Amino acid sequence: DPRRLYRFKKINVLLVTLSCQQLLELQDVLQKLQSKRLSRWEIKLNQVPKCIMREPCALKRGARIGKLCECPPSTNCNFFFLKCL
């Protein structure tokens, strides 16, 4: 049936473009993570890197909240927005 074939091709093209977009987004995320590597001294001394204001400072996984970085002086990590405010 030509209509089914056309629909199949259209869906296939859509899936390919979605997967390409997802790959590009994943690549961006991986590059950002690689640039945020901690030095050996920070790992050994259990120090958290410094944040920039309004940058995400915490990560929420279920009921738990983990700190990603230390907020600058005169700001605190807002655990509702998960940003330095």
MIKETOR-57874 format. One record per atom (N, C-alpha, C): atom name; y, z, x. Coordinates in steps of 0.1 Angstrom, whole numbers. Layout:
# residues N
(site 'CA', (Y, Z, X))
...
***
This chain:
# residues 85
(site 'N', (-12, 0, 9))
(site 'CA', (0, 0, 0))
(site 'C', (12, 0, 9))
(site 'N', (22, -10, 8))
(site 'CA', (33, -10, 16))
(site 'C', (43, 1, 15))
(site 'N', (44, 7, 3))
(site 'CA', (53, 19, 1))
(site 'C', (48, 31, 9))
(site 'N', (35, 33, 9))
(site 'CA', (29, 44, 16))
(site 'C', (31, 42, 31))
(site 'N', (29, 30, 36))
(site 'CA', (31, 27, 50))
(site 'C', (46, 29, 54))
(site 'N', (55, 25, 46))
(site 'CA', (69, 27, 48))
(site 'C', (73, 42, 49))
(site 'N', (67, 49, 39))
(site 'CA', (70, 64, 39))
(site 'C', (64, 71, 51))
(site 'N', (52, 66, 55))
(site 'CA', (45, 72, 67))
(site 'C', (54, 69, 79))
(site 'N', (59, 57, 81))
(site 'CA', (67, 54, 93))
(site 'C', (80, 62, 93))
(site 'N', (86, 64, 81))
(site 'CA', (98, 71, 80))
(site 'C', (96, 86, 84))
(site 'N', (85, 92, 79))
(site 'CA', (82, 106, 82))
(site 'C', (79, 107, 97))
(site 'N', (72, 97, 103))
(site 'CA', (68, 97, 117))
(site 'C', (81, 97, 126))
(site 'N', (91, 88, 122))
(site 'CA', (103, 87, 129))
(site 'C', (111, 101, 128))
(site 'N', (111, 107, 117))
(site 'CA', (118, 119, 115))
(site 'C', (111, 130, 123))
(site 'N', (98, 131, 124))
(site 'CA', (91, 141, 132))
(site 'C', (94, 139, 147))
(site 'N', (95, 127, 152))
(site 'CA', (98, 124, 166))
(site 'C', (112, 128, 169))
(site 'N', (122, 125, 160))
(site 'CA', (135, 129, 163))
(site 'C', (137, 144, 163))
(site 'N', (130, 151, 154))
(site 'CA', (131, 166, 153))
(site 'C', (125, 172, 166))
(site 'N', (113, 166, 170))
(site 'CA', (107, 172, 182))
(site 'C', (116, 170, 194))
(site 'N', (123, 158, 195))
(site 'CA', (132, 156, 206))
(site 'C', (143, 166, 206))
(site 'N', (149, 168, 194))
(site 'CA', (160, 178, 193))
(site 'C', (155, 192, 197))
(site 'N', (143, 196, 193))
(site 'CA', (138, 209, 196))
(site 'C', (135, 210, 211))
(site 'N', (131, 199, 218))
(site 'CA', (129, 199, 232))
(site 'C', (142, 201, 239))
(site 'N', (152, 194, 235))
(site 'CA', (165, 196, 241))
(site 'C', (171, 210, 240))
(site 'N', (169, 216, 228))
(site 'CA', (174, 229, 226))
(site 'C', (166, 239, 234))
(site 'N', (153, 237, 235))
(site 'CA', (144, 246, 244))
(site 'C', (148, 244, 258))
(site 'N', (151, 233, 263))
(site 'CA', (156, 230, 277))
(site 'C', (169, 238, 279))
(site 'N', (178, 237, 270))
(site 'CA', (191, 245, 271))
(site 'C', (188, 260, 273))
(site 'N', (179, 265, 264))
(site 'CA', (176, 279, 264))
(site 'C', (170, 283, 278))
(site 'N', (161, 275, 282))
(site 'CA', (154, 278, 295))
(site 'C', (164, 278, 307))
(site 'N', (173, 268, 307))
(site 'CA', (183, 268, 317))
(site 'C', (192, 280, 317))
(site 'N', (196, 285, 305))
(site 'CA', (204, 297, 304))
(site 'C', (197, 309, 309))
(site 'N', (184, 310, 306))
(site 'CA', (176, 321, 310))
(site 'C', (174, 321, 326))
(site 'N', (172, 309, 331))
(site 'CA', (171, 308, 346))
(site 'C', (184, 312, 353))
(site 'N', (195, 310, 347))
(site 'CA', (208, 313, 353))
(site 'C', (211, 328, 352))
(site 'N', (204, 335, 344))
(site 'CA', (206, 350, 342))
(site 'C', (195, 358, 350))
(site 'N', (190, 353, 361))
(site 'CA', (180, 360, 369))
(site 'C', (186, 373, 375))
(site 'N', (178, 383, 375))
(site 'CA', (183, 396, 381))
(site 'C', (179, 396, 396))
(site 'N', (187, 402, 404))
(site 'CA', (184, 403, 418))
(site 'C', (173, 414, 420))
(site 'N', (167, 414, 432))
(site 'CA', (157, 424, 434))
(site 'C', (162, 438, 433))
(site 'N', (175, 440, 438))
(site 'CA', (181, 454, 438))
(site 'C', (183, 458, 424))
(site 'N', (187, 449, 415))
(site 'CA', (190, 453, 401))
(site 'C', (176, 457, 394))
(site 'N', (166, 450, 398))
(site 'CA', (153, 453, 392))
(site 'C', (148, 466, 397))
(site 'N', (149, 468, 411))
(site 'CA', (144, 481, 417))
(site 'C', (152, 493, 412))
(site 'N', (165, 492, 411))
(site 'CA', (173, 503, 407))
(site 'C', (174, 504, 392))
(site 'N', (167, 496, 385))
(site 'CA', (167, 496, 370))
(site 'C', (181, 495, 365))
(site 'N', (189, 486, 371))
(site 'CA', (203, 484, 366))
(site 'C', (203, 472, 356))
(site 'N', (212, 473, 347))
(site 'CA', (214, 463, 337))
(site 'C', (226, 454, 341))
(site 'N', (225, 441, 341))
(site 'CA', (237, 433, 345))
(site 'C', (249, 435, 335))
(site 'N', (260, 432, 340))
(site 'CA', (273, 433, 332))
(site 'C', (274, 422, 321))
(site 'N', (279, 426, 310))
(site 'CA', (282, 416, 299))
(site 'C', (296, 411, 299))
(site 'N', (299, 401, 292))
(site 'CA', (312, 396, 290))
(site 'C', (316, 400, 275))
(site 'N', (328, 403, 273))
(site 'CA', (332, 408, 259))
(site 'C', (328, 397, 249))
(site 'N', (323, 402, 238))
(site 'CA', (319, 393, 226))
(site 'C', (306, 385, 229))
(site 'N', (299, 389, 240))
(site 'CA', (287, 382, 244))
(site 'C', (276, 391, 238))
(site 'N', (264, 385, 235))
(site 'CA', (253, 393, 230))
(site 'C', (249, 404, 240))
(site 'N', (248, 416, 236))
(site 'CA', (244, 427, 246))
(site 'C', (231, 433, 242))
(site 'N', (225, 430, 231))
(site 'CA', (213, 436, 227))
(site 'C', (204, 426, 219))
(site 'N', (192, 429, 218))
(site 'CA', (182, 420, 211))
(site 'C', (174, 429, 202))
(site 'N', (173, 424, 189))
(site 'CA', (165, 432, 179))
(site 'C', (152, 425, 177))
(site 'N', (141, 433, 178))
(site 'CA', (128, 429, 175))
(site 'C', (122, 439, 165))
(site 'N', (122, 435, 153))
(site 'CA', (117, 444, 143))
(site 'C', (126, 456, 142))
(site 'N', (120, 468, 143))
(site 'CA', (129, 480, 142))
(site 'C', (134, 484, 156))
(site 'N', (130, 478, 166))
(site 'CA', (135, 481, 180))
(site 'C', (147, 473, 184))
(site 'N', (155, 479, 192))
(site 'CA', (167, 472, 198))
(site 'C', (166, 474, 213))
(site 'N', (167, 463, 220))
(site 'CA', (167, 464, 235))
(site 'C', (180, 459, 241))
(site 'N', (184, 466, 251))
(site 'CA', (197, 462, 257))
(site 'C', (195, 450, 267))
(site 'N', (203, 440, 266))
(site 'CA', (203, 429, 275))
(site 'C', (212, 431, 287))
(site 'N', (224, 437, 285))
(site 'CA', (233, 439, 296))
(site 'C', (243, 451, 292))
(site 'N', (250, 455, 302))
(site 'CA', (260, 466, 300))
(site 'C', (274, 461, 297))
(site 'N', (280, 466, 286))
(site 'CA', (293, 462, 282))
(site 'C', (304, 467, 292))
(site 'N', (315, 459, 292))
(site 'CA', (326, 463, 301))
(site 'C', (332, 476, 297))
(site 'N', (340, 483, 305))
(site 'CA', (347, 495, 301))
(site 'C', (356, 493, 289))
(site 'N', (357, 503, 281))
(site 'CA', (365, 503, 269))
(site 'C', (359, 495, 258))
(site 'N', (346, 490, 260))
(site 'CA', (339, 484, 249))
(site 'C', (325, 490, 248))
(site 'N', (320, 489, 236))
(site 'CA', (306, 494, 234))
(site 'C', (298, 483, 227))
(site 'N', (285, 484, 229))
(site 'CA', (275, 475, 222))
(site 'C', (274, 478, 208))
(site 'N', (279, 469, 199))
(site 'CA', (278, 472, 185))
(site 'C', (264, 467, 180))
(site 'N', (256, 477, 176))
(site 'CA', (242, 474, 173))
(site 'C', (240, 467, 159))
(site 'N', (251, 465, 151))
(site 'CA', (250, 457, 139))
(site 'C', (252, 443, 142))
(site 'N', (262, 439, 150))
(site 'CA', (265, 426, 154))
(site 'C', (257, 422, 167))
(site 'N', (252, 432, 175))
(site 'CA', (245, 430, 187))
(site 'C', (254, 423, 198))
(site 'N', (267, 427, 198))
(site 'CA', (277, 421, 207))
(site 'C', (286, 432, 212))
(site 'N', (292, 430, 224))
(site 'CA', (302, 439, 230))
(site 'C', (315, 438, 222))
(site 'N', (319, 449, 216))
(site 'CA', (331, 449, 208))
(site 'C', (340, 461, 213))
***
